[in-house]
Amino acid sequence: MFYASSGEPVLGINLYGDYGRYQLSEIGNEIKDRLELIRGVDKVTVVGDVKREIHIYIDTVQLMNYGLSLSELQQALMASNFTLPAGDGNLDGTHYNIRIDEGFQSIEEIKNHVVKNQRGELLLLKDIAEIVDSHEKITYMSQINIKSDIDRTSKASIYLSIVRTDGADVIGLVDEIKDVLISEKGILYPQNLNLFYWNDESIEVSSDLNSVVQNALSGLFVVVSVLFLFIGFRESIIVSFVIPLTLLTTIAYLNYQGMSLNVLTILGLIVSLGLLVDNAIVVMENIDRLRSKGVDKLTASKRQQSSCTSHICFDNDNHCCIRSFNDVARGYWCIYNCTS
């Protein structure tokens, strides 16, 4: 099983206000089309939307009085509400597809549709039926609870789930989405429509990124302090350059490979920083030990490389294997609990 963090939603948006469920669905789908134009957005899923339906409730008594049957009424409506292709043509070098659209354009047009019975009498559809502008049957819905100082109310809402493309930056993408929604308020959606953000992955990524910086600074302080106290000032200065340089090189390599800073990559940086701190102390202590025996700096560095490299690599591989085993076990545990 292959897991891609890019397949997880980076942001959820609830739309709610003084609108019906169908109106919210229309607004939600317009916002969906706009957000999918943003670079880095893979798809936007609309949850809780409904499609518009016109319901016609026939008065069977009036239908019999006018001498009409249900099939005749149905045929009359179908004859006035259809769309047919009518070929194609070229105009000024542009190719056009032509079609005949004879569909109803408004609810009033349906109500005032003229029907002719077998006696040749003309009547309006609203005389024998009630026409209601409604929506399809709701099989699932999205609700949001609004808590105020007085009470708690539940309102109809539409939920948008946004998934990023592989390699898209989580923090930058979420910030751009929010900027678009703020700048186009009143244009893309009504001013009085409320937006509620939740499941914002950029907050967690920003927190993890701050943890990386804090761990790097604290690790750097510990290493420099230990080396300065027990080995020497020169060795502590060398390590103080190595740790930030290694971290920047890693981030540059991630960017070169098209990998973004997400929860998984930041977790890897946190683990690797801990290993880097340990290894820095081991390497510098071993070089200092060889130099105390009268070995020059260059020879001590070469001997340290041949004696410690294999042990450091083995220790790092051991940490990676244990970490991978824990992640796989946790993944199987989650799959088992989700399917059981």
N, C-alpha and C positions, 0 to 999 in steps of 0.2 A: 504494500500500500504506500502510495506517494502522497505526502502532505505538502501543500503549498500555502504559505501564509497569505499570499496575495488573493486566495479564494475566500478569505474571511472578510466580512463587512468592516469597513473602517469608520463608518458613521451611520447612525440611524436618525431619521427626522420624522417627528410626528406633526402632522398638519391638523389643526382644529380651529373652530370658530363658529360663528352663527350662520352656518351653511348646512344644507342637506348633504346626505351621503353622496348623492350623484354629483352635486356641485363640487364637493371636495375631491371626488374622483377625477373630474375634468381638470381641476387646478393641479392635482398631484401628477397627472400624466403630462401636463405642460411643463411642470418643473422637472420631471424625469427627462423629457426630451432635451431641455436646456442643460442639465447637469451632465448628460452623456456626451455633450460636445466638449467638455473640459478635458484637456489632455491629462491622462493618468486614470481616468474613470473607465473601468471596464464595462460595468452594467449597473443599472439602477432598477431595483425590483419594487413594484408598488404592491402593498399588502392592504387588503380591505376595500379595494375599489369595486365599483359596480358599474354595469353598462345600462344605458338608458333604454327604456321600453315604454311604448305607448299601449296602454291597456284599454280595450273597448269592451264595455259591459252592455250586452244587448238586452233590450226590453222585449221579451218574447211576445207579450200581449200586443204591444204596438206593432211588432213585426207581423203578427197574424192579421191585425186590422188593416195594414197596408198591402197585404197579400204578397209578402216576401218570405223567402226561405233563407236559412243560414248560408247555404251553398251559393245562392244568388248574390247575397250581400258580400260574401267572401270574394266571389269572382269580380264583382264591381270594384271592390277595393284593390284587388291585385291588378286589375286593368289600368288603374290610375296611379299605381305606385310600383314602378319598375325601372330598371336600368339595363340598357342594351348597347353592345358595341356596334358602331356604325362605320367601321373601317378606319383608314388613316389617310393622311395627305401631307404634302410638302408646301411650306409657305416661306418664301425668302430663304431657302436653303435649310430650313428647320423642319424636322419630321414631327408630326403630331398624330396622336391617337385620338380618334373621334368616338364619342359615345353619346347616347341619348339618356338623359337623366330626367325621368318623370316622377321622381319620388316626392313625397310630401315634404314641404320645407318648414312648416310650423304646425303647432297644435290647433290653431284656429283654422287653418286650411283643411285639416282632417274633419273638424267639427262641421264646417260648411260644405263638405263634399256632397255633391248632388247624386242621389240614387233614384233610378227609375224603376217602378214596379211593372207588373204584367199588364196593368190597366192603362199604362202610359202616364201615370201620375208622377210628378217630380217631388221629391222630399229631401230634406237635409239629414245627414247622418246623425246630428245631435238630436233630431226629433225621435229617433228610435233607439238611441244608445247613449251611454255616458262615457265620455272619452277622458281618460286620466293620464297625465304625464307622470310616469313613474319610473321604476328601475327593475332590473332582473331580480329574481329571488335571491336573497342573501343566504349564502351557505357558510360564510365566515365573515367576521367583522373585526375592526380595530377600534378600541375604545381607550380613552385617556381619562384618568381621574384628576380633577382639579381641586386642590385643597385651598380654601380661603380661611379668613378669620372667623367666618360665620358657619360655614358647613363645607361638605365635600360633595362635588357633583361629578358625574360621568358624562363625557361628551363624545360624540362620534368623531373619529379621526381617520386619517389616512397615513400609513407608515411607509416611508421610503428607506430602503436598505441599499447602501452604496458600497460597491466592491471596486477595489483599485486594480489596475493592470499590474502585471509582473514587473517589478523594478521601480514602480512609482514610489516617490517619497511620501510617507504617511502624513507627516506634519505639514509639509508644503501643500499637499493635495487638500487636506481638510481645511486649512486656512484659505485656500483659493475658493473652495466651495462656499464657505461662510461669507467671503467677500462678495461673491457673485449674488448670493441671496440677499445680502444687505443692500448692495448697490442697485439691484433691480426690484426692490420692494416697491409695490405700486404699479409696476410695469409687467413683471412676470406673474405676480400674484397680488391680490388685494391688500390694501394697507392694514385692514383689520383682521387679516388672517394671522394666526399665532403659529410660531414654529418652536418646537421643543427638541433640542439635541440630546441624544443619549447614545450610549455605547460608543463614545468617542475614543477611538484608539490612539489619537494623537496625544491625548492627555497621559495615557500610560507610557507611550513611547518617550514623551518629553521627560516624564518622571524617571524612566529607566536611563535615559541619556544623562540626566543630572546625576544619577547614581554612578554611572561610568566615570564622569568627571570627578566626582567626590572620591571614588575609589582610587582613581589615578593619582589625585593629589595626596590622599592619605598614604597610599602605597609609596609614592615618591618620597614623602616626608619620613616614613619609617625606614626605607632603604638608605636614604642619605644620612639619617641620624645614626643608624647602626654602623654603617661603614665609616662615618666620621669618628665615632667614639672608639671603635675597636680596630680599625685598619688605618685610615688616613683620610686627609682632606681631598687629595687628588682623586682617589678612587670614588669618593662620594660625588665629586663633580662629574666624573665620567658617567656614572649611572644616572645622574640628574638630567643628562642630555639623552641618554639611551631610551629611557621609558617614554617620554613625550614623543621622541622621534619614531619609536616603534608603533605607538598608537596612531600617529598621523599617517604613517606608511600603510598601516592596516586599513584605515578609513579610505585612503586614496586607492588602495587595491580593490576594496569593495565597490567603490564608484566605477573603477575601470571594468570590473566584471559585471556591472549593471545591477548590483545588489544594493538594496535600500536599507536604511536604518529602521528596522522593525524590532518587534519583541525578541525574535529568535537571534538576530545578529547582535543586538545589544547584550543579550544574555551571554552569548559567546565571548563578547569583549570583556564582560565582567569576570568570567572564569579565567580567560587568558591573562588578564591583568594580575590576578592572584598568582598564577604560575610564573609570570614574568618577574614579579617581585622576589619570589623564592629563588628563581634561577639566577637573578642578578647578584643576590647575596652569596650564593654558592660559588659562582664563577669568580667574583672578585676575591672572596676569601681563599680560594684555591691558588689564585695567582699570587696573593700576598704570602701564602705559606711557602710556595716555591722560591719566591724572592728572598724570604728570610733564610733560606738554605744557601744563598749565594748565587742563585741563578739570575741571569740578566733578564730585563723586561721582555724582550722579544722571545727568548727561549722559554720563559715561564708561560707566556701566552700560548705558544705552540704546544707545550706539554699539557697545559690545562685543557686545550681543545681536544687533544687525543685521549685524555683520561676522563674528562667529564661529559663530553658530548653524548656518548652512548647512554650514560646514566640519565642525563637530562631528557634525551629523546624518549627513553623507555618510560620515565616518570610521566612525561606529557602524554604519551600514547596510552598509558594506564589510566590517566584521568579521563581522556577522551572516550575510552572503551567503557569505563564505569558510567560516565555521563550518558553515553548513547544507550547503554543497557537500561538505565533508569528512565530515559525518555521513551524508549520502546515499550517498557513495562507499563508506564503511565498511559501511553497511547492505547495499548490493548485493554487496560483497565477501563478507560473511558469508553472504548467501543463496546466492551462487554456490558457496561452499565447502561449505555444508550440503547442497546438491542435487547436487553433482558427485561 
